[in-house]
Amino acid sequence: MQRTALAMFFLCLLAAGVPAVAQQPAAPAGQSQKTIIVSAEGLADPNAPQYARDKGIMIDELRRDARRQAVEKAVGVYVDSQTLVQNYTMISDRVLTRADGLIKQVIKESDPWLGDDGFMHMLLKAEVYVSGVEEALKSMSRDQRVALIRERGDPRISVAIFAADADRASTTAPRRSQIAENILKERIQTFGYRVWSEEHADKLRVELMARSQLEGQTDVTLSVSQQRASDFSILGEAKFKTLTARLPASGITVSKYVLTSWTVACVDNATGQEIYFNNKVPTGRSWNDEDVATRDIGQLIGAEFSRDLFEKHLSAPSRIFQLQLMGLPDYDAGELMRKELMGLRPVLNVDFRNFDAAGMSLFEVDFTGGRNAFARLINETMVRPLNAKLGDRSFRLVSARGDLVRVNYSANDANDLADRLVKLPPSSLAAASPERIRAIAQSETAMEAVKKVNPEGVAAASGKAPTPASDTVRAIKNF
């Protein structure tokens, strides 16, 4: 009866022309226009006492929560999930409460609906000022003396520079130029980055794989085979032409080495993306000595790279990867899975690309988070919350390499996945902080529902001591 009454109220509310998208604020004075697009899900407890007399208040709060979640995801661009949960109250007071001022525009907003899980839901897509979020976090870090913003990483960079004979390039293989490479390595080290040897790393990888295969350690073999030697690879080639002339007076033959062209590219080995490439055809550059020529080539290529180039790529707000999900029983389950992923904190946006009940269904996920320990990050922030919602381990991370993640779904009755996704609380609450749980679940009914997916969070929200970690994986994870 209550569900019917609420449904009728929302229909009347929409018919009355309540604006779905409020007038958007202008960009804050002096703030740069750097923004990101974020999709988020707002939640509200329809059984909360303050909504009993005026359901319009509930819709307003639902919309505010959706906006706060959009800004919280923007915070996730700079702060990892564990740090955000640990400092949730401070971040909420200093950043999330300013949601309206940090949102440039709301692109679209769903109608509110009462879910079978007992919560009110609203989906929202917004453009958020990330520059304002970053400045607020930096200010908090200074004032509170806490390290909130994640490190940009310490990338490993490999170098390979080849020298080729322009006249015999089609018949003679180019040779490595150690002189040019060492000059470029010195340049990279001035950035404070590590220079990595692909050859020695490959040799060690082959030795470890052979040893683990002999000892029957399949997991070790698979893990070692997937390791990357370096994070970035710089590849370059210079083509020289040798010009000779015989001096008439002395009869001495002299040689000059003329640079005809050179190319350079930098590849992100995690994704295969070329983050930089260039080629030049210089004129008037010649040398009397080949070693001096290759040394200067190393300097020319080194001048193409700066610390800002790598930091800009390392600090990109997000990365897009392809999620291949095996085992979805029907298309509706795929659409509900998209909504489930959209609610997770590190996921900015999700597209449901392809469906195959007999094979892999494909999602394109715009994901925040660091480059380090990517597989662990996916497991902790995506797979674990989904399993917490369903109360089992039906989702299993198979692999996470580069821009491709594979997850398998397997359950005793896979056909009831859509029903379980609808009736159980959102998986985003499985990783919610106690403060957010208290803000959302304001009735005993809602608190009991959240307890199904996050018993520790509910215990902390209720002022009870959470159950201490007892398993090995949790102890290691928290170390």
Secondary structure in CASP SS format (residue, H / E / C, confidence):
PFRMAT SS
TARGET T0000
AUTHOR 0000-0000-0000
METHOD secondary structure of the structure
MODEL  1
M C 1.00
Q H 1.00
R H 1.00
T H 1.00
A H 1.00
L H 1.00
A H 1.00
M H 1.00
F H 1.00
F H 1.00
L H 1.00
C H 1.00
L H 1.00
L H 1.00
A H 1.00
A C 1.00
G C 1.00
V C 1.00
P C 1.00
A C 1.00
V C 1.00
A C 1.00
Q C 1.00
Q C 1.00
P C 1.00
A C 1.00
A C 1.00
P C 1.00
A C 1.00
G C 1.00
Q C 1.00
S C 1.00
Q C 1.00
K C 1.00
T E 1.00
I E 1.00
I E 1.00
V E 1.00
S E 1.00
A E 1.00
E E 1.00
G E 1.00
L E 1.00
A E 1.00
D C 1.00
P C 1.00
N C 1.00
A C 1.00
P H 1.00
Q H 1.00
Y H 1.00
A C 1.00
R C 1.00
D C 1.00
K H 1.00
G H 1.00
I H 1.00
M H 1.00
I H 1.00
D H 1.00
E H 1.00
L H 1.00
R H 1.00
R H 1.00
D H 1.00
A H 1.00
R H 1.00
R H 1.00
Q H 1.00
A H 1.00
V H 1.00
E H 1.00
K H 1.00
A H 1.00
V H 1.00
G C 1.00
V C 1.00
Y C 1.00
V C 1.00
D C 1.00
S H 1.00
Q H 1.00
T H 1.00
L H 1.00
V H 1.00
Q H 1.00
N C 1.00
Y H 1.00
T H 1.00
M H 1.00
I H 1.00
S H 1.00
D H 1.00
R H 1.00
V C 1.00
L H 1.00
T H 1.00
R H 1.00
A H 1.00
D H 1.00
G H 1.00
L H 1.00
I E 1.00
K E 1.00
Q E 1.00
V E 1.00
I E 1.00
K E 1.00
E E 1.00
S C 1.00
D C 1.00
P C 1.00
W E 1.00
L E 1.00
G C 1.00
D C 1.00
D C 1.00
G C 1.00
F C 1.00
M E 1.00
H E 1.00
M E 1.00
L E 1.00
L E 1.00
K E 1.00
A E 1.00
E E 1.00
V E 1.00
Y E 1.00
V H 1.00
S H 1.00
G H 1.00
V H 1.00
E H 1.00
E H 1.00
A H 1.00
L H 1.00
K H 1.00
S H 1.00
M H 1.00
S H 1.00
R H 1.00
D H 1.00
Q H 1.00
R C 1.00
V C 1.00
A C 1.00
L C 1.00
I C 1.00
R C 1.00
E C 1.00
R C 1.00
G C 1.00
D C 1.00
P C 1.00
R E 1.00
I E 1.00
S E 1.00
V E 1.00
A E 1.00
I E 1.00
F E 1.00
A E 1.00
A E 1.00
D E 1.00
A C 1.00
D C 1.00
R C 1.00
A C 1.00
S C 1.00
T C 1.00
T C 1.00
A C 1.00
P C 1.00
R E 1.00
R E 1.00
S C 1.00
Q H 1.00
I H 1.00
A H 1.00
E H 1.00
N H 1.00
I H 1.00
L H 1.00
K H 1.00
E H 1.00
R H 1.00
I H 1.00
Q H 1.00
T C 1.00
F C 1.00
G C 1.00
Y C 1.00
R E 1.00
V E 1.00
W E 1.00
S C 1.00
E H 1.00
E H 1.00
H H 1.00
A H 1.00
D H 1.00
K H 1.00
L H 1.00
R H 1.00
V H 1.00
E H 1.00
L H 1.00
M H 1.00
A H 1.00
R H 1.00
S H 1.00
Q H 1.00
L H 1.00
E C 1.00
G C 1.00
Q C 1.00
T H 1.00
D H 1.00
V H 1.00
T H 1.00
L H 1.00
S H 1.00
V H 1.00
S H 1.00
Q C 1.00
Q C 1.00
R C 1.00
A C 1.00
S C 1.00
D C 1.00
F E 1.00
S E 1.00
I E 1.00
L E 1.00
G E 1.00
E E 1.00
A E 1.00
K E 1.00
F E 1.00
K E 1.00
T E 1.00
L E 1.00
T E 1.00
A E 1.00
R E 1.00
L C 1.00
P C 1.00
A C 1.00
S C 1.00
G C 1.00
I C 1.00
T E 1.00
V E 1.00
S E 1.00
K E 1.00
Y E 1.00
V E 1.00
L E 1.00
T E 1.00
S E 1.00
W E 1.00
T E 1.00
V E 1.00
A E 1.00
C E 1.00
V E 1.00
D E 1.00
N C 1.00
A C 1.00
T C 1.00
G C 1.00
Q C 1.00
E E 1.00
I E 1.00
Y E 1.00
F E 1.00
N E 1.00
N E 1.00
K E 1.00
V C 1.00
P C 1.00
T C 1.00
G C 1.00
R C 1.00
S E 1.00
W E 1.00
N C 1.00
D C 1.00
E H 1.00
D H 1.00
V H 1.00
A H 1.00
T H 1.00
R H 1.00
D H 1.00
I H 1.00
G H 1.00
Q H 1.00
L H 1.00
I H 1.00
G H 1.00
A C 1.00
E C 1.00
F C 1.00
S C 1.00
R H 1.00
D H 1.00
L H 1.00
F H 1.00
E H 1.00
K H 1.00
H H 1.00
L H 1.00
S C 1.00
A C 1.00
P C 1.00
S C 1.00
R E 1.00
I E 1.00
F E 1.00
Q E 1.00
L E 1.00
Q E 1.00
L E 1.00
M E 1.00
G C 1.00
L C 1.00
P C 1.00
D C 1.00
Y H 1.00
D H 1.00
A H 1.00
G H 1.00
E H 1.00
L H 1.00
M H 1.00
R H 1.00
K H 1.00
E H 1.00
L H 1.00
M H 1.00
G C 1.00
L C 1.00
R C 1.00
P C 1.00
V E 1.00
L E 1.00
N E 1.00
V E 1.00
D E 1.00
F E 1.00
R E 1.00
N E 1.00
F C 1.00
D C 1.00
A C 1.00
A C 1.00
G C 1.00
M E 1.00
S E 1.00
L E 1.00
F E 1.00
E E 1.00
V E 1.00
D E 1.00
F E 1.00
T C 1.00
G C 1.00
G C 1.00
R C 1.00
N C 1.00
A C 1.00
F H 1.00
A H 1.00
R H 1.00
L H 1.00
I H 1.00
N H 1.00
E H 1.00
T H 1.00
M H 1.00
V H 1.00
R H 1.00
P H 1.00
L H 1.00
N H 1.00
A H 1.00
K H 1.00
L H 1.00
G C 1.00
D C 1.00
R C 1.00
S C 1.00
F E 1.00
R E 1.00
L E 1.00
V E 1.00
S E 1.00
A E 1.00
R E 1.00
G C 1.00
D C 1.00
L E 1.00
V E 1.00
R E 1.00
V E 1.00
N E 1.00
Y E 1.00
S C 1.00
A C 1.00
N C 1.00
D C 1.00
A H 1.00
N H 1.00
D H 1.00
L H 1.00
A H 1.00
D H 1.00
R H 1.00
L H 1.00
V H 1.00
K H 1.00
L C 1.00
P C 1.00
P C 1.00
S H 1.00
S H 1.00
L H 1.00
A H 1.00
A H 1.00
A C 1.00
S C 1.00
P H 1.00
E H 1.00
R H 1.00
I H 1.00
R H 1.00
A H 1.00
I H 1.00
A C 1.00
Q C 1.00
S C 1.00
E H 1.00
T H 1.00
A H 1.00
M H 1.00
E H 1.00
A H 1.00
V H 1.00
K H 1.00
K C 1.00
V C 1.00
N C 1.00
P H 1.00
E H 1.00
G H 1.00
V H 1.00
A H 1.00
A H 1.00
A H 1.00
S C 1.00
G C 1.00
K C 1.00
A C 1.00
P C 1.00
T C 1.00
P C 1.00
A C 1.00
S C 1.00
D C 1.00
T H 1.00
V H 1.00
R H 1.00
A H 1.00
I H 1.00
K H 1.00
N C 1.00
F C 1.00
END
